């Protein structure tokens, strides 16, 4: 039981606290700016994704998900949109969908270490520790500066 409490504390510190720290009035400004860009050019996938990311940081997961879905519809090879949508799925505890989106992002951009790390956390939440450790190793292979991967590797179920 003690290990599970430690796991949840770790997951909270890893994912929730950083999200709260970055949510601020800057995101409101980003939302406004990206909305203007979208109004001028409704096919701009990057603007939808940037606005979705700002919604995500503000805890507006439904709006974030809608914008990332639109970004992917507009530009199906846009890895960032898959990564942000994966975080939305994670927040909804839909780890299987999060894994699929992180996997798609990895296929599109194999040198992006954060996608491997995010997928490692998804695997961890499903109790798939071997897959989580493998993704942590891959994270560190492509970007050794992502030190959170070491924390996950130290976790013992």
DSSP file (Angstrom, degrees, kcal/mol; ACC not computed):
  #  RESIDUE AA STRUCTURE BP1 BP2  ACC     N-H-->O    O-->H-N    N-H-->O    O-->H-N    TCO  KAPPA ALPHA  PHI   PSI    X-CA   Y-CA   Z-CA
    1    1 A X     >        0   0    0      0, 0.0     4,-1.9     0, 0.0     3,-0.2   0.000 360.0 360.0 360.0 -40.6    0.0    0.0    0.0
    2    2 A X  H  >  +     0   0    0      1,-0.2     4,-2.1     2,-0.2     5,-0.1   0.870 360.0  54.6 -61.5 -37.6    2.8    2.4    0.9
    3    3 A X  H  > S+     0   0    0      1,-0.2     4,-2.2     2,-0.2    -1,-0.2   0.878 106.4  51.7 -64.1 -37.3    4.4    1.9   -2.6
    4    4 A X  H  > S+     0   0    0      2,-0.2     4,-2.5     1,-0.2    -1,-0.2   0.884 108.1  50.8 -68.8 -37.7    1.1    2.9   -4.2
    5    5 A X  H  X S+     0   0    0     -4,-1.9     4,-2.2     1,-0.2    -1,-0.2   0.919 111.5  48.9 -63.2 -42.4    0.8    6.1   -2.2
    6    6 A X  H  X S+     0   0    0     -4,-2.1     4,-2.3     2,-0.2    -2,-0.2   0.885 109.6  52.7 -62.4 -39.1    4.4    6.9   -3.2
    7    7 A X  H  X S+     0   0    0     -4,-2.2     4,-2.9     2,-0.2    -2,-0.2   0.938 110.3  46.5 -62.1 -47.9    3.5    6.2   -6.8
    8    8 A X  H  X S+     0   0    0     -4,-2.5     4,-2.5     1,-0.2    -1,-0.2   0.876 112.1  50.6 -66.5 -36.3    0.5    8.6   -6.8
    9    9 A X  H  X S+     0   0    0     -4,-2.2     4,-2.5     2,-0.2    -1,-0.2   0.913 112.1  48.4 -63.8 -41.8    2.6   11.3   -5.0
   10   10 A X  H  X S+     0   0    0     -4,-2.3     4,-2.5     2,-0.2    -2,-0.2   0.938 112.0  47.9 -62.9 -47.6    5.2   10.9   -7.7
   11   11 A X  H  X>S+     0   0    0     -4,-2.9     4,-2.4     2,-0.2     5,-0.6   0.910 111.8  50.8 -61.7 -42.7    2.7   11.0  -10.5
   12   12 A X  I  X>S+     0   0    0     -4,-2.5     5,-1.8     1,-0.2     4,-1.5   0.944 113.7  44.0 -59.5 -49.1    1.1   14.1   -9.0
   13   13 A X  I  <5S+     0   0    0     -4,-2.5     5,-0.5     1,-0.2    -1,-0.2   0.868 115.6  49.2 -64.7 -36.4    4.4   15.9   -8.7
   14   14 A X  I  <5S+     0   0    0     -4,-2.5    -1,-0.2    -5,-0.2    -2,-0.2   0.885 129.6  11.9 -71.4 -40.1    5.6   14.9  -12.1
   15   15 A X  I  X5S+     0   0    0     -4,-2.4     4,-0.9    -5,-0.2    -3,-0.2   0.819 126.1  42.6-112.0 -40.7    2.5   15.9  -14.1
   16   16 A X  I  X<S+     0   0    0     -4,-1.5     4,-2.1    -5,-0.6     5,-0.2   0.944 108.5  52.8 -81.4 -47.9    0.1   18.0  -12.1
   17   17 A X  H  ><S+     0   0    0     -5,-1.8     4,-2.3     1,-0.2     5,-0.2   0.917 108.8  49.7 -58.8 -46.7    2.3   20.5  -10.3
   18   18 A X  H  > S+     0   0    0     -5,-0.5     4,-1.4     1,-0.2    -1,-0.2   0.886 109.6  53.3 -60.4 -35.1    4.2   21.6  -13.5
   19   19 A X  H  X S+     0   0    0     -4,-0.9     4,-0.9     1,-0.2     3,-0.2   0.917 110.5  46.3 -63.6 -42.6    0.8   22.2  -15.2
   20   20 A X  H >< S+     0   0    0     -4,-2.1     3,-0.6     1,-0.2    -1,-0.2   0.895 108.0  57.2 -66.0 -39.8   -0.4   24.4  -12.4
   21   21 A X  H 3< S+     0   0    0     -4,-2.3    -1,-0.2     1,-0.2    -2,-0.2   0.819 109.9  44.1 -62.7 -31.1    2.9   26.3  -12.3
   22   22 A X  H 3< S+     0   0    0     -4,-1.4     2,-0.5    -3,-0.2    -1,-0.2   0.614  85.8 103.3 -92.7 -12.4    2.6   27.3  -16.0
   23   23 A X    <<  +     0   0    0     -4,-0.9     2,-0.3    -3,-0.6    35,-0.1  -0.590  51.7 120.2 -74.1 121.1   -1.1   28.3  -16.0
   24   24 A X  S >> S-     0   0    0     -2,-0.5     3,-1.1     1,-0.0     4,-0.9  -0.899  78.8 -67.2-161.6-171.6   -1.3   32.1  -16.0
   25   25 A X  H 3> S+     0   0    0     -2,-0.3     4,-1.9     1,-0.3     5,-0.2   0.733 119.1  71.8 -66.1 -20.9   -2.5   35.2  -17.9
   26   26 A X  H 3> S+     0   0    0      1,-0.2     4,-2.4     2,-0.2    -1,-0.3   0.895  94.9  53.7 -59.3 -38.6    0.0   34.5  -20.6
   27   27 A X  H <> S+     0   0    0     -3,-1.1     4,-2.8     2,-0.2    -1,-0.2   0.872 104.3  54.2 -64.9 -36.5   -2.1   31.5  -21.7
   28   28 A X  H  X S+     0   0    0     -4,-0.9     4,-2.2     2,-0.2    -1,-0.2   0.917 109.9  47.7 -61.9 -42.1   -5.2   33.8  -21.9
   29   29 A X  H  X S+     0   0    0     -4,-1.9     4,-2.8     2,-0.2    -2,-0.2   0.904 110.9  51.0 -65.1 -41.7   -3.2   36.0  -24.3
   30   30 A X  H  X S+     0   0    0     -4,-2.4     4,-3.0     2,-0.2     5,-0.3   0.923 109.2  51.2 -61.4 -43.7   -2.0   33.0  -26.3
   31   31 A X  H  X S+     0   0    0     -4,-2.8     4,-2.0     1,-0.2    -2,-0.2   0.926 112.2  46.4 -59.4 -45.1   -5.6   31.8  -26.6
   32   32 A X  H  X S+     0   0    0     -4,-2.2     4,-2.0     2,-0.2    -2,-0.2   0.932 114.4  46.9 -63.2 -46.5   -6.7   35.3  -27.8
   33   33 A X  H  X S+     0   0    0     -4,-2.8     4,-2.0     1,-0.2    -2,-0.2   0.918 113.9  46.7 -63.1 -44.4   -3.8   35.5  -30.3
   34   34 A X  H  X S+     0   0    0     -4,-3.0     4,-2.6     1,-0.2    -1,-0.2   0.846 108.7  55.9 -69.6 -32.1   -4.3   32.1  -31.7
   35   35 A X  H  X S+     0   0    0     -4,-2.0     4,-2.6    -5,-0.3    -1,-0.2   0.907 107.0  50.3 -63.9 -40.9   -8.0   32.7  -32.0
   36   36 A X  H  X S+     0   0    0     -4,-2.0     4,-1.9     2,-0.2    -2,-0.2   0.916 111.3  48.4 -61.0 -43.2   -7.3   35.7  -34.2
   37   37 A X  H  X S+     0   0    0     -4,-2.0     4,-2.3     2,-0.2    -2,-0.2   0.915 112.0  49.1 -63.4 -42.9   -4.9   33.6  -36.3
   38   38 A X  H  < S+     0   0    0     -4,-2.6    -2,-0.2     1,-0.2    -1,-0.2   0.903 108.9  52.8 -63.8 -41.8   -7.6   30.9  -36.7
   39   39 A X  H  < S+     0   0    0     -4,-2.6     3,-0.3     1,-0.2    -1,-0.2   0.877 114.3  42.6 -61.6 -36.6  -10.2   33.5  -37.6
   40   40 A X  H  < S+     0   0    0     -4,-1.9     2,-0.3     1,-0.3    -2,-0.2   0.818 134.4  17.5 -77.7 -31.7   -8.0   34.8  -40.3
   41   41 A X    ><  -     0   0    0     -4,-2.3     3,-1.9    -5,-0.2    -1,-0.3  -0.721  63.9-175.3-144.0  87.9   -6.9   31.3  -41.5
   42   42 A X  T 3  S+     0   0    0     -3,-0.3    -4,-0.1     1,-0.3    -3,-0.1   0.582  83.1  62.6 -63.6  -9.3   -9.2   28.5  -40.4
   43   43 A X  T 3   +     0   0    0     -5,-0.1     2,-1.2    31,-0.0    -1,-0.3   0.322  69.7 118.8 -96.1   8.1   -6.8   25.9  -41.9
   44   44 A X    <>  -     0   0    0     -3,-1.9     4,-1.6     1,-0.2     3,-0.2  -0.614  38.3-178.9 -81.5  95.4   -3.9   26.8  -39.6
   45   45 A X  H  > S+     0   0    0     -2,-1.2     4,-2.4     1,-0.2    -1,-0.2   0.860  79.1  57.5 -62.8 -37.5   -3.2   23.6  -37.7
   46   46 A X  H  > S+     0   0    0      1,-0.2     4,-2.8     2,-0.2    -1,-0.2   0.899 104.5  51.4 -63.2 -40.6   -0.4   25.1  -35.7
   47   47 A X  H  > S+     0   0    0      2,-0.2     4,-2.4     1,-0.2    -1,-0.2   0.908 110.0  49.3 -64.1 -41.9   -2.7   27.8  -34.3
   48   48 A X  H  X S+     0   0    0     -4,-1.6     4,-2.6     1,-0.2    -1,-0.2   0.927 113.1  47.3 -61.0 -43.8   -5.2   25.3  -33.2
   49   49 A X  H  X S+     0   0    0     -4,-2.4     4,-2.4     2,-0.2    -2,-0.2   0.907 111.6  49.0 -67.5 -41.7   -2.5   23.2  -31.5
   50   50 A X  H  X S+     0   0    0     -4,-2.8     4,-1.8     2,-0.2    -1,-0.2   0.906 113.7  46.9 -63.7 -41.0   -1.0   26.2  -29.8
   51   51 A X  H  X S+     0   0    0     -4,-2.4     4,-2.5    -5,-0.2    -2,-0.2   0.907 111.1  52.4 -66.9 -40.2   -4.4   27.3  -28.5
   52   52 A X  H  X S+     0   0    0     -4,-2.6     4,-2.5     1,-0.2    -2,-0.2   0.890 107.1  52.6 -60.5 -40.0   -5.1   23.8  -27.4
   53   53 A X  H  X S+     0   0    0     -4,-2.4     4,-2.2     2,-0.2    -1,-0.2   0.900 109.4  48.7 -62.6 -41.5   -1.9   23.7  -25.5
   54   54 A X  H  X S+     0   0    0     -4,-1.8     4,-1.3     2,-0.2    -2,-0.2   0.907 110.9  50.5 -65.7 -41.6   -2.9   26.9  -23.7
   55   55 A X  H  <>S+     0   0    0     -4,-2.5     5,-2.7     1,-0.2     3,-0.3   0.918 108.9  53.1 -59.8 -42.7   -6.3   25.5  -22.9
   56   56 A X  H ><5S+     0   0    0     -4,-2.5     3,-2.0     1,-0.2    -2,-0.2   0.935 106.6  50.8 -58.4 -48.1   -4.6   22.4  -21.5
   57   57 A X  H 3<5S+     0   0    0     -4,-2.2    -1,-0.2     1,-0.3    -2,-0.2   0.771 109.5  52.4 -63.7 -24.4   -2.4   24.4  -19.2
   58   58 A X  T 3<5S-     0   0    0     -4,-1.3    -1,-0.3    -3,-0.3    -2,-0.2   0.356 119.5-110.4 -91.6   5.6   -5.5   26.2  -17.9
   59   59 A X  T < 5S+     0   0    0     -3,-2.0     2,-1.3    -4,-0.2    -3,-0.2   0.643  77.3 133.5  78.2  13.9   -7.3   22.9  -17.2
   60   60 A X     >< +     0   0    0     -5,-2.7     4,-2.4     1,-0.2    -1,-0.2  -0.602  23.2 164.6 -95.6  72.9   -9.8   23.3  -20.0
   61   61 A X  H  >  +     0   0    0     -2,-1.3     4,-2.9     1,-0.2     5,-0.2   0.830  67.0  54.4 -66.9 -36.5   -9.4   19.8  -21.3
   62   62 A X  H  > S+     0   0    0      2,-0.2     4,-2.3    -3,-0.2    -1,-0.2   0.929 112.8  43.9 -63.8 -43.9  -12.5   19.6  -23.5
   63   63 A X  H  > S+     0   0    0      2,-0.2     4,-2.3     1,-0.2    -2,-0.2   0.894 114.1  51.0 -67.3 -39.1  -11.4   22.7  -25.4
   64   64 A X  H  X S+     0   0    0     -4,-2.4     4,-2.5     2,-0.2     5,-0.2   0.941 110.9  48.1 -61.7 -47.3   -7.8   21.5  -25.6
   65   65 A X  H  X S+     0   0    0     -4,-2.9     4,-2.6     1,-0.2    -2,-0.2   0.911 110.6  51.4 -60.7 -44.1   -9.0   18.1  -27.0
   66   66 A X  H  X S+     0   0    0     -4,-2.3     4,-2.1     1,-0.2    -1,-0.2   0.915 111.8  46.7 -61.1 -43.3  -11.2   19.8  -29.5
   67   67 A X  H  X S+     0   0    0     -4,-2.3     4,-2.6     2,-0.2    -1,-0.2   0.899 112.5  48.8 -67.9 -39.6   -8.4   22.0  -30.8
   68   68 A X  H  X S+     0   0    0     -4,-2.5     4,-2.3     2,-0.2    -2,-0.2   0.890 109.9  52.6 -68.2 -36.9   -5.9   19.2  -31.0
   69   69 A X  H  X S+     0   0    0     -4,-2.6     4,-2.2    -5,-0.2    -1,-0.2   0.923 111.5  46.8 -60.3 -43.4   -8.5   17.1  -32.9
   70   70 A X  H  X S+     0   0    0     -4,-2.1     4,-2.3     2,-0.2    -2,-0.2   0.911 110.1  52.7 -65.4 -42.3   -8.9   19.9  -35.3
   71   71 A X  H  X S+     0   0    0     -4,-2.6     4,-2.3     1,-0.2    -1,-0.2   0.911 110.9  47.3 -59.0 -42.4   -5.2   20.4  -35.7
   72   72 A X  H  < S+     0   0    0     -4,-2.3    -1,-0.2     2,-0.2    -2,-0.2   0.870 110.1  52.5 -68.7 -37.0   -4.8   16.7  -36.5
   73   73 A X  H  < S+     0   0    0     -4,-2.2     3,-0.3     1,-0.2    -1,-0.2   0.899 114.8  42.7 -61.9 -39.6   -7.6   16.9  -39.0
   74   74 A X  H  < S+     0   0    0     -4,-2.3     2,-0.3     1,-0.3    -2,-0.2   0.836 134.5  15.1 -76.1 -34.1   -5.9   19.8  -40.7
   75   75 A X    ><  -     0   0    0     -4,-2.3     3,-1.7    -5,-0.2    -1,-0.3  -0.749  64.7-173.6-146.8  90.3   -2.4   18.4  -40.6
   76   76 A X  T 3  S+     0   0    0     -3,-0.3    -4,-0.1     1,-0.3    -3,-0.1   0.599  84.3  56.0 -67.9 -11.2   -2.3   14.6  -39.8
   77   77 A X  T 3  S+     0   0    0     31,-0.0     2,-1.1    -5,-0.0    -1,-0.3   0.091  72.3 120.2-106.5  23.6    1.5   14.6  -39.6
   78   78 A X    X>  -     0   0    0     -3,-1.7     4,-1.1     1,-0.2     3,-0.8  -0.744  42.8-170.9 -92.3  96.1    1.7   17.3  -36.9
   79   79 A X  H 3> S+     0   0    0     -2,-1.1     4,-2.1     1,-0.2     3,-0.3   0.837  78.4  61.8 -59.0 -38.9    3.5   15.4  -34.0
   80   80 A X  H 3> S+     0   0    0      1,-0.2     4,-2.5     2,-0.2    -1,-0.2   0.872 100.3  54.4 -59.2 -37.7    3.0   18.2  -31.4
   81   81 A X  H <> S+     0   0    0     -3,-0.8     4,-2.4     1,-0.2    -1,-0.2   0.887 107.8  49.8 -64.8 -37.8   -0.8   17.9  -31.7
   82   82 A X  H  X S+     0   0    0     -4,-1.1     4,-2.2    -3,-0.3    -1,-0.2   0.898 110.7  50.3 -66.2 -39.6   -0.6   14.2  -31.0
   83   83 A X  H  X S+     0   0    0     -4,-2.1     4,-1.6     2,-0.2    -2,-0.2   0.932 112.8  44.9 -64.9 -45.5    1.6   14.8  -27.9
   84   84 A X  H  X S+     0   0    0     -4,-2.5     4,-1.8     1,-0.2    -2,-0.2   0.912 113.2  50.5 -66.4 -41.7   -0.8   17.5  -26.5
   85   85 A X  H  X S+     0   0    0     -4,-2.4     4,-2.4     1,-0.2    -1,-0.2   0.876 106.0  57.3 -63.8 -35.4   -3.8   15.3  -27.2
   86   86 A X  H  X S+     0   0    0     -4,-2.2     4,-2.4     1,-0.2    -1,-0.2   0.884 104.6  51.3 -61.1 -38.4   -2.1   12.5  -25.4
   87   87 A X  H  X S+     0   0    0     -4,-1.6     4,-2.5     2,-0.2    -1,-0.2   0.894 107.8  52.7 -66.0 -38.7   -1.7   14.6  -22.3
   88   88 A X  H  X S+     0   0    0     -4,-1.8     4,-1.4     2,-0.2    -2,-0.2   0.933 109.9  48.2 -60.0 -45.3   -5.5   15.4  -22.5
   89   89 A X  H  <>S+     0   0    0     -4,-2.4     5,-2.9     1,-0.2     3,-0.2   0.908 109.7  53.0 -61.2 -41.1   -6.2   11.6  -22.7
   90   90 A X  H ><5S+     0   0    0     -4,-2.4     3,-2.0     1,-0.2    -2,-0.2   0.932 105.8  52.8 -59.2 -45.7   -3.9   11.1  -19.7
   91   91 A X  H 3<5S+     0   0    0     -4,-2.5    -1,-0.2     1,-0.3    -2,-0.2   0.809 109.9  49.4 -60.8 -29.4   -5.8   13.8  -17.7
   92   92 A X  T 3<5S-     0   0    0     -4,-1.4    -1,-0.3    -3,-0.2    -2,-0.2   0.391 117.2-117.2 -87.7   2.5   -9.0   11.8  -18.5
   93   93 A X  T < 5S+     0   0    0     -3,-2.0     2,-1.0    -4,-0.2    -3,-0.2   0.753  72.7 136.9  64.9  26.9   -7.2    8.6  -17.4
   94   94 A X     >< +     0   0    0     -5,-2.9     4,-1.9     1,-0.2     3,-0.2  -0.669  20.6 164.9 -99.3  74.7   -7.6    7.1  -20.9
   95   95 A X  H  >  +     0   0    0     -2,-1.0     4,-2.5     1,-0.2    -1,-0.2   0.807  66.9  59.2 -68.2 -32.0   -4.0    5.7  -20.9
   96   96 A X  H  > S+     0   0    0      2,-0.2     4,-2.0     1,-0.2    -1,-0.2   0.926 109.2  43.6 -62.6 -44.7   -4.6    3.5  -23.9
   97   97 A X  H  > S+     0   0    0      2,-0.2     4,-2.3     1,-0.2    -2,-0.2   0.868 112.0  54.4 -68.0 -36.1   -5.5    6.4  -26.1
   98   98 A X  H  X S+     0   0    0     -4,-1.9     4,-2.7     1,-0.2     5,-0.2   0.919 107.5  50.3 -62.2 -42.8   -2.6    8.4  -24.7
   99   99 A X  H  X S+     0   0    0     -4,-2.5     4,-2.6     1,-0.2    -2,-0.2   0.917 109.5  51.3 -61.3 -43.5   -0.2    5.6  -25.6
  100  100 A X  H  X S+     0   0    0     -4,-2.0     4,-2.2     1,-0.2    -2,-0.2   0.918 112.5  45.3 -60.8 -43.8   -1.6    5.5  -29.1
  101  101 A X  H  X S+     0   0    0     -4,-2.3     4,-2.4     2,-0.2    -2,-0.2   0.901 113.4  48.6 -69.4 -39.8   -1.1    9.3  -29.6
  102  102 A X  H  X S+     0   0    0     -4,-2.7     4,-2.3     2,-0.2    -1,-0.2   0.891 111.2  51.7 -65.5 -36.8    2.4    9.2  -28.1
  103  103 A X  H  X S+     0   0    0     -4,-2.6     4,-2.3    -5,-0.2    -2,-0.2   0.913 109.5  49.3 -63.8 -42.8    3.3    6.3  -30.3
  104  104 A X  H  X S+     0   0    0     -4,-2.2     4,-2.1     2,-0.2    -2,-0.2   0.913 110.4  50.7 -62.4 -42.7    2.0    8.2  -33.4
  105  105 A X  H  X S+     0   0    0     -4,-2.4     4,-2.6     1,-0.2    -2,-0.2   0.898 109.6  50.9 -61.7 -40.1    4.1   11.3  -32.3
  106  106 A X  H  < S+     0   0    0     -4,-2.3    -2,-0.2     2,-0.2    -1,-0.2   0.902 108.3  51.8 -64.3 -41.5    7.2    9.0  -32.0
  107  107 A X  H  < S+     0   0    0     -4,-2.3     3,-0.4     1,-0.2    -1,-0.2   0.901 116.2  41.0 -59.9 -40.3    6.6    7.6  -35.4
  108  108 A X  H  < S+     0   0    0     -4,-2.1    -2,-0.2     1,-0.2    -1,-0.2   0.824 134.5  18.1 -77.9 -32.4    6.4   11.2  -36.8
  109  109 A X    ><  +     0   0    0     -4,-2.6     3,-1.8    -5,-0.2    -1,-0.2  -0.624  67.4 175.8-141.6  76.6    9.2   12.6  -34.8
  110  110 A X  T 3  S+     0   0    0     -3,-0.4    -4,-0.1     1,-0.3    -1,-0.1   0.599  76.7  59.9 -66.0 -12.0   11.4    9.8  -33.4
  111  111 A X  T 3  S+     0   0    0      1,-0.0     2,-1.0    -5,-0.0    -1,-0.3   0.283  74.9 106.8 -98.2  11.0   14.0   12.1  -31.8
  112  112 A X    X>  -     0   0    0     -3,-1.8     3,-1.0     1,-0.2     4,-0.8  -0.775  50.6-169.6 -95.0 100.4   11.5   13.8  -29.5
  113  113 A X  H 3> S+     0   0    0     -2,-1.0     4,-2.2     1,-0.3     3,-0.3   0.782  77.2  65.8 -61.3 -32.5   12.3   12.4  -26.0
  114  114 A X  H 3> S+     0   0    0      1,-0.2     4,-2.9     2,-0.2    -1,-0.3   0.824  95.9  57.6 -64.5 -29.8    9.3   13.9  -24.3
  115  115 A X  H <> S+     0   0    0     -3,-1.0     4,-2.1     2,-0.2    -1,-0.2   0.905 108.1  47.0 -65.9 -39.6    7.0   11.6  -26.3
  116  116 A X  H  X S+     0   0    0     -4,-0.8     4,-2.2    -3,-0.3    -2,-0.2   0.918 113.4  48.7 -65.0 -42.8    8.8    8.6  -25.0
  117  117 A X  H  X S+     0   0    0     -4,-2.2     4,-2.1     2,-0.2    -2,-0.2   0.929 110.7  49.8 -64.3 -44.7    8.7    9.9  -21.5
  118  118 A X  H  X S+     0   0    0     -4,-2.9     4,-2.0     1,-0.2    -1,-0.2   0.915 111.8  48.7 -59.2 -42.4    5.0   10.6  -21.7
  119  119 A X  H  X S+     0   0    0     -4,-2.1     4,-2.7     1,-0.2    -1,-0.2   0.872 106.8  56.9 -66.8 -34.7    4.4    7.2  -23.0
  120  120 A X  H  X S+     0   0    0     -4,-2.2     4,-2.4     1,-0.2    -1,-0.2   0.914 107.1  48.4 -60.1 -42.4    6.5    5.7  -20.2
  121  121 A X  H  X S+     0   0    0     -4,-2.1     4,-2.3     2,-0.2    -1,-0.2   0.898 109.8  52.3 -65.7 -39.5    4.2    7.4  -17.6
  122  122 A X  H  X S+     0   0    0     -4,-2.0     4,-1.2     2,-0.2    -2,-0.2   0.937 111.0  47.0 -60.5 -45.9    1.2    6.0  -19.4
  123  123 A X  H  <>S+     0   0    0     -4,-2.7     5,-2.7     1,-0.2     3,-0.4   0.899 109.3  55.0 -61.7 -40.0    2.6    2.5  -19.3
  124  124 A X  H ><5S+     0   0    0     -4,-2.4     3,-1.4     1,-0.2    -1,-0.2   0.911 104.7  53.1 -59.1 -42.8    3.5    3.0  -15.6
  125  125 A X  H 3<5S+     0   0    0     -4,-2.3    -1,-0.2     1,-0.3    -2,-0.2   0.787 109.6  49.2 -65.0 -26.9   -0.2    3.9  -14.9
  126  126 A X  T 3<5S-     0   0    0     -4,-1.2    -1,-0.3    -3,-0.4    -2,-0.2   0.415 118.3-112.2 -90.7   1.0   -1.2    0.7  -16.6
  127  127 A X  T < 5S+     0   0    0     -3,-1.4     2,-1.4    -4,-0.4    -3,-0.2   0.665  74.3 136.9  78.3  15.9    1.3   -1.4  -14.6
  128  128 A X     >< +     0   0    0     -5,-2.7     4,-2.0     1,-0.2    -1,-0.2  -0.608  20.9 164.9 -95.1  74.5    3.4   -2.2  -17.6
  129  129 A X  H  >  +     0   0    0     -2,-1.4     4,-2.7     1,-0.2     5,-0.2   0.848  67.3  55.0 -66.3 -38.8    6.7   -1.5  -15.9
  130  130 A X  H  > S+     0   0    0      1,-0.2     4,-2.2     2,-0.2    -1,-0.2   0.917 111.3  45.6 -62.2 -42.1    9.0   -3.2  -18.4
  131  131 A X  H  > S+     0   0    0      2,-0.2     4,-2.2     1,-0.2    -1,-0.2   0.879 111.9  52.7 -67.6 -37.1    7.5   -1.0  -21.2
  132  132 A X  H  X S+     0   0    0     -4,-2.0     4,-2.0     2,-0.2    -2,-0.2   0.928 110.6  46.7 -62.8 -45.0    7.8    2.1  -19.0
  133  133 A X  H  X S+     0   0    0     -4,-2.7     4,-2.5     2,-0.2    -2,-0.2   0.903 110.4  53.2 -64.2 -41.5   11.5    1.3  -18.3
  134  134 A X  H  X S+     0   0    0     -4,-2.2     4,-2.1     1,-0.2    -1,-0.2   0.903 110.0  48.0 -61.0 -40.9   12.2    0.7  -22.0
  135  135 A X  H  X S+     0   0    0     -4,-2.2     4,-2.6     2,-0.2    -1,-0.2   0.857 109.0  53.6 -69.7 -33.5   10.7    4.1  -22.9
  136  136 A X  H  X S+     0   0    0     -4,-2.0     4,-2.4     2,-0.2    -2,-0.2   0.919 108.7  49.9 -63.4 -42.2   12.7    5.8  -20.2
  137  137 A X  H  X S+     0   0    0     -4,-2.5     4,-1.9     1,-0.2    -2,-0.2   0.918 111.9  47.5 -60.7 -43.2   15.8    4.2  -21.7
  138  138 A X  H  X S+     0   0    0     -4,-2.1     4,-2.3     2,-0.2     5,-0.3   0.893 108.6  55.6 -66.6 -38.7   14.8    5.5  -25.1
  139  139 A X  H  X S+     0   0    0     -4,-2.6     4,-2.5     1,-0.2    -2,-0.2   0.946 110.8  44.2 -54.5 -49.5   14.1    8.9  -23.7
  140  140 A X  H  < S+     0   0    0     -4,-2.4    -1,-0.2     1,-0.2    -2,-0.2   0.797 109.4  57.4 -70.7 -28.7   17.6    9.1  -22.3
  141  141 A X  H  < S+     0   0    0     -4,-1.9     3,-0.3    -5,-0.2    -1,-0.2   0.927 116.9  33.2 -64.0 -44.8   19.1    7.8  -25.6
  142  142 A X  H  < S+     0   0    0     -4,-2.3    -2,-0.2     1,-0.2     2,-0.2   0.775 140.0  12.0 -86.1 -25.8   17.5   10.6  -27.6
  143  143 A X    ><  -     0   0    0     -4,-2.5     3,-1.8    -5,-0.3    -1,-0.2  -0.645  57.8-176.7-153.2  90.5   17.7   13.3  -24.9
  144  144 A X  T 3  S+     0   0    0     -3,-0.3    -4,-0.1     1,-0.3    -3,-0.1   0.559  79.2  73.8 -67.7  -5.7   19.8   12.7  -21.8
  145  145 A X  T 3   +     0   0    0      1,-0.1     2,-1.8     2,-0.0    -1,-0.3   0.581  68.7  93.9 -82.8  -8.2   18.8   16.0  -20.4
  146  146 A X    X   +     0   0    0     -3,-1.8     3,-1.4    -7,-0.2     4,-0.3  -0.607  53.2 174.9 -84.7  84.0   15.3   14.7  -19.6
  147  147 A X  T >>  +     0   0    0     -2,-1.8     3,-1.1     1,-0.3     4,-0.9   0.648  62.5  79.5 -71.9 -15.6   16.1   13.8  -16.0
  148  148 A X  H 3> S+     0   0    0      1,-0.3     4,-1.7     2,-0.2     3,-0.3   0.806  82.6  68.2 -60.0 -27.2   12.5   12.8  -15.1
  149  149 A X  H <> S+     0   0    0     -3,-1.4     4,-2.2     1,-0.2    -1,-0.3   0.858  93.9  56.2 -61.5 -34.4   13.2    9.5  -16.9
  150  150 A X  H <> S+     0   0    0     -3,-1.1     4,-1.4    -4,-0.3    -1,-0.2   0.879 103.9  54.2 -64.7 -36.5   15.7    8.6  -14.2
  151  151 A X  H  X S+     0   0    0     -4,-0.9     4,-0.6    -3,-0.3    -2,-0.2   0.907 109.3  46.4 -63.3 -43.0   13.0    9.0  -11.5
  152  152 A X  H >< S+     0   0    0     -4,-1.7     3,-1.2     1,-0.2    -1,-0.2   0.905 108.8  55.6 -67.3 -40.5   10.6    6.6  -13.3
  153  153 A X  H 3< S+     0   0    0     -4,-2.2    -1,-0.2     1,-0.3    -2,-0.2   0.807 104.2  55.1 -62.1 -28.6   13.4    4.1  -13.8
  154  154 A X  H 3< S+     0   0    0     -4,-1.4    -1,-0.3    -3,-0.2    -2,-0.2   0.660  83.5 108.4 -78.9 -15.6   14.1    4.1  -10.0
  155  155 A X    <<  -     0   0    0     -3,-1.2     2,-0.5    -4,-0.6    -3,-0.0  -0.404  54.4-160.6 -65.8 134.5   10.4    3.2   -9.3
  156  156 A X              0   0    0     -2,-0.1    -2,-0.1     1,-0.1    -1,-0.0  -0.973 360.0 360.0-118.0 120.4   10.0   -0.3   -8.0
  157  157 A X              0   0    0     -2,-0.5    -1,-0.1   -30,-0.0  -154,-0.1   0.514 360.0 360.0 -67.8 360.0    6.5   -1.8   -8.2
